[in-house]
Amino acid sequence: MKNLGNMLKQAQQMQSKMAEMQGRLGEIELTGQSGAGMVEVTINGSGQMRRVKLSKDVVDPNDVEVLEDLIVAAFNDAKTKIEAVVAEETQKVMGGIKLPPGIKLPF
């Protein structure tokens, strides 16, 4: 029973650290780019879009589809960067504990 008590205590500590990490991630902002930097999208660690910056050269009312694609690509670039930071921070909190395949944190 002593081991079970220690496991519960460790789980509570990890839960507290995860909540703290999620709070910090909400403050992190990373920018993704596309079109050689003509489109930039900034998102926070929670995945919320904060800013979109467009070069005047990329805005063509006769070719809206290209601009739409560039915005999506820039967002996906930013999202990939955020996911890398989240994975790194999660590993720090988990202390190297490996999760079973398919499980992602934070939930």
N, C-alpha and C positions, 0 to 999 in steps of 0.2 A: 504493500500500500504506500510505502514511502516513495517509491519510484513514481507511482501514479500522481502523488502530490507534487513532486518535482516537475513532472511533465505538464501538469495543469498550470503551475506557476510559470514555467517557461512559455507556455502557450499564451498566457495573459500578457507577459512581457512582450512577446512578439506581436500580439494584437495591438498593444499600445504603440510600439515602434512603427507598425504599418500605418496606423492612424496619423502619427506624426509625419511620416514620409509622404502620405497623401496630401497633407496640408502644405508641405514644402513644394510638392510637385505642382500644385495649383498656382504657385508664384513663378515657376520657371516658364520662360518663353523662348521658343526656338523658331527660326525662320527657314522656310524651304523656298527654293528658287526653281524657275524653269525659264526656257527661252533665253538662255545665256544671261540670266539675271533681270530680264525685262519684266518678269512677274515674280513678286515675292508675297508669300503668305506666312503670317506669324500666328502660331497657336501656343496655348499654354499646356502645362503638363496634364491637365484634365481633358485635353482634346478640344477645347473651345477656341474658335478662331478669334483672334484679336485684331488683326490688321490685314489689309490687302493693299499692296503697292503696285501700281501699273506704270510702266514707261509709256509716254505718249506715243512712242513709235509702234507699240503693239495694239493700240486702239484703232481698229478699222471697222467702221459701221457696216461695211460691205462683207466683212469676214468675221462675224461674231463667233463662229464655231471654233476657230483657232484660239481666240482669247479664252473661250470656255475650257478648252482642252488644256491650255497653259495654266489656268487657275487650278484645275483639278490636279495637274502634275505637281505644281508647287505645294499644294496642300498635302499631297501624298508624300512628298519629300520631307516636309516638316513633320508629318506624322511618324515617318520612319525614324527621324532623329529623336523625337519624343519617346517612342517605344524603346529605343536603345538606352536612353537615360533612365526610364522606368525599370527596365530589366537590370541595369547596373545597380540602381538604388535598392531594388528588391533583393538582389543577391547580398548586398551589404547587410540588410535587415535580417535576412534568413541565415546569415552566418555560414554560407556555403552549403546549406542543406539543399539537396537536389529534389525537385518536385517531380512527380510522375508525369510522363508525356501528356500533353494536351491541357495541363492545368496552368493557367496564367494568373499572376497576381499583379497589381491589386485587382480584385474582382470587379 
